[in-house]
Amino acid sequence: MSTPPLEDLYPRLGHHFADPELLLEALCHPSLDRRRQGGSDYQRLEFLGDRVLGLTIATTLYRGHPDADEGDLAVRFNGLVRRDTVAAAARKLDLGPFIRLGKSEARQGGREKPAILADVCEAVIGALYLDGGLAAAEAFVARYWADFLADSRRAAKDAKTSLQELVQGAAGKPPRYRVVEQTGPDHAPHFTVEVLIEGAEPVIGEGRSRREAEQAAAEILLDHLRDQPGAGHG
């Protein structure tokens, strides 16, 4: 699969790069092994973009919810910056075809993997910040996070708490969480957690911490239960 030219991304990003190498770096997965050729992959830009995204979301929530306390803001924030949400934003952007992967990773469907989509999306935010300043990054986040920011129902309450209330309200046993996998270095771990309740298929969530992965799994299961009222619990 040939990747489209970088310039095709500019209209979607709302920014024309003065230094296209920054955007190229953001799109290069470590499996491409650019370091041998003197280039870089997205990992450093991902580190930066994660912080820029966090600042942008925190500022947006602070300004948009003047009556919310710190706890409510934190719950909303966690839902908006978790890996599944960032991956969903990447899908809205249709970022997958632009990601440069090694042949093996490409054959394994790397362009559709939520973890890779989220990492590259954060790297793109980092590249936007370096090339166009905070305004360019903020405009991108405002555009692709608009629906998530507007969906206050999902962010208003801690997902684990909501799931527990729903399940126990139907006289069921409390949800059980199990770490399925932990990968990555100590300074940047990645957790995969499974949540189980009686009468429903297990659901998987991912995150940078065990708590974040548990929240992600709980939120996904909540959505399944709400889509099928009366099913899957009790």
N, C-alpha and C positions, 0 to 999 in steps of 0.2 A: 504493500500500500504506500503510494507516494503521498507525502504531506503537502498540503496547500502552502502557497507562499505566505510569508509573515504579513505582508501588506493586506491580505484578506481579513486579518484580524483587527486592523486599525479601526474601521467603522464600528465594530462591535465593542471595542474597548473605549471608544470615544476619545482616542488619543493617537497622534502620529508621532512615532518614536524618533527623536533626534539621534539616539544611539540604538539601532536595531539589534546590536549584539546583546543588549540587556534582555530584550524580549526572547531572543533565541536561547539564551542561557536559561531563562525561566521555563522554557519548553523542553529542555533536554533532560531526560531521565538518566539516573546513574548507570543503568544498563548499557547506555550508549558508549560509555567509557571515553568521554571527550577529553578527560584529563591527560590521556596519553598523547593527545594531539595539541596539548597546550590550552584547551578550552576548559570550561567549567560546566557542571550540571546545576540543577535547580536548587540544591539543598541550602546554600547560603541565602539565596533570595527567598526561599520558603521561610527560613528563620526570621528574616526581616518582615516579610509580608504578613506573617502570623501576628506580629506585634502591631503593624499598621492596621490590619483588620480589627484587632482588639480595641485599639484606640478609637477607630472610627465608629465601631458599633457602640462602645461605651459612651462616647460623646453624643451620638444620636439618641441613645436611650435616656441619657441624663437630660437632654434638652426636650425630648418628646414626652417624657413622663415626669413632670415636676412634682407630682404628689406621691410618686412611688418611693418606698423606702429602699435601703441598701439591699435587703434580702430579695425583694421583688425584682430589683434591677439585676441582681446576680443571676437569678433563675432565667430571666429573659436573655441575658447576655450569654449564658452557657448554651442555651438552645440555638442561638444565632451563630455562634462560632464553632460549634461542634463539627466533627468531620463530615457527617452525613449532610448537614446543611451546606457546607462549603462545596461538597461534591455535587449537590443539587444545583447550586449556582453555576458550577462549571458546565453542567449539562445544559442549563438555560443558554449559556454562551456557546454551546456546541464546541467545547474546547478540545475534546478527544482527538479529532482528526489532525490537530496541529501538534500533538505531543510527539517528540522524537524519542523513539525507543530502540533498544537493541533488538536484534531479530528474534531471540528467544522470548523476551518479554512481550513483543508484539504478537507472536504466535499464540501466546497464552491469554490474549485479550486484555493486555495492559491498559489500553486506551479507555476501557469501560470499568476498570477497577475503581471503586470509590476512594480508596486511599491515595492512589496516584492522581486521580482527578482533583482531589482536595489539595494535595501537596502542590501540584502545578498551578492551581488557581491562586493559592497563597503566594507562590513565587511570582506570578504575573502581577499581583497587587504590589509586591516588593519592587518589581521592575517599573511599574507605573509611578511609584513613589520616587524612585531615584531619577527617573527621566523627566517627570512632569510635576513633581512636588506633591504635597499632601492633597491639594485640590484635585489632581487627576485621580488619585487613589480613592478619595471620598466620592467623586462622581461615579466611578465604577461601582463601588459598593452600594451607593444609593440606587443605582439602576438595577443591579442584579439581586439585591437583598430586599427590594421594595415589598414583594409579596410576603416574605418571611417576617419583616417588620410589622406588616399590617395584620398578620395572623396572631393576634394577641391571645386567642383562646389557648393555643398550644403552649405559648410562652408564659402565660400568667401563673401557672402553678407547677411546682416540682412534679415531674413525670412519675417518679417512683412513688411519691406520696399519693398522687391521683390513682395510680394503678392499684396500690394497696387498698385504698378506700373503696375502689370499685369492686375488687375481688372479695374483700372481707364483707362488704355490704351485701354481697350475694351468698354469704355464709360459706365462702371458700377459704382454703388455707392461704396464708400470705405467699406472695411471689418468692421464688428462690432464684438466686443469681449465682452463676458459676463461670469462673474465668476459663475460657476455652483455649486461649492462646495469648502469650505475651512475647512480642518481638521488638526489635530495635535496640539501640544502645541505651545505657542507663540514663543518659541525659535527655533522651527523646524516645521514651518507650511507646509502644502501641499495644493497646489491650483489645481483645475480642471477648465479649461476655455474652453468655446465654441466659435468658430469663425463662423460667418455667412456671406455669400455673396449671391447675387441674382442668382437664377438658380442652386444652388448646395445644397446638404445635409449638415447640420451642422457637424463640425468636432471638436473633443475633444482633448485637449492637457493637460499635467500635468507638474508640476514643483514645486520647493521649494519657488518660488516667483510668483506673478501675471505676471510679465514680462516674466519670464522663461516659464510659462505655455502658455502665448500668443505666444511666439516664437515657442514653440513646436507645437501648433495647426496650426499656419501659415505654418510651414514647412511641416506638414502632408498634409494640403490642397494643397499646392504648388505641392507636389508629385502627388496627385490625378489629378490635372489639367494638369500637364505635361504628365501624362500617357494617357490622353484623350484630345489631342489638339483640341481646339475650342469648347470644351464642358464645361459646368458647370459655365460659367461666360458670362457676356455681357447681 
